[in-house]
């Protein structure tokens, strides 16, 4: 009897032991999780940064492009190949938050280009803050705008500057003024009659003042842009307009420069026209033409004046095709003929995925 009781007591103890052990372990309470919230105050794509009232949007694109033309390879110094392929990746961060003065905006754009595995560069493509119409930082000027095709050549050689500007905007009109650092602009000089070398008067190290006015009225849009380069003591003014006509959009532009300067230096004057034809929902065809008076061409080394220079004309065709949403192909071919000089064919083919 005693042995039986001992055995039953041992069995009961073994059965109860796990229960007592389980009761001794207390599970920790899970931490509250703050999920990302959609911010719809500034349009699509924004979300709240967790723990803040700041809205953030991340966007960008991946581009593959093949350029063709004389000395098209810009990756290797001295390489005179007539074609060149490169790949680009760009990402943009836009942060917005409400203040008593209106939305406070900050933008950072990072861009990386690869001409080959061993030839790459990464740069800050834009970085600026914006509030109540004031903008300060590194950003593109109004002179970066142009017609929708690839034929027109009516902008600055370099349009990305450290600047400060104010722009007043309504729903259909804007007007603004900016002060631009032009250290990366053009510099005037002359050709040595003996050696044929370019002799620069001085490297750019000054400022410019630019203005922009534009808006829309029904099917018509317009923009007037001007700028004065204090270093080169010359300026330029440009007018553009587009209007919906028939199956496409007609664009016209004209520009005048008092002398080669950082805002416009390709010619003393130029006129351009294009017609962007909406052939289908996915295909756009844009032929364009331009005429230059007293043509200089591209590059940052320019003559002191436009006197004695020849004219030139240009024609081209650009095709845009939307393959699927956020993925498109573009092909462009351009022909340039300066007077008393050889003609020049250039073009490119591009694939781009945006997100």
Helices and strands as residue ranges (DSSP letters): H 2-24, E 47-48, E 55-69, E 83-97, E 104-116, E 119-131, E 134-140, G 142-144, E 160-169, E 173-181, E 187-191, E 198-200, E 207-217, E 220-229, E 234-245, E 248-257, E 267-278, E 283-295, E 301-303, E 312-324, E 327-338, E 344-354
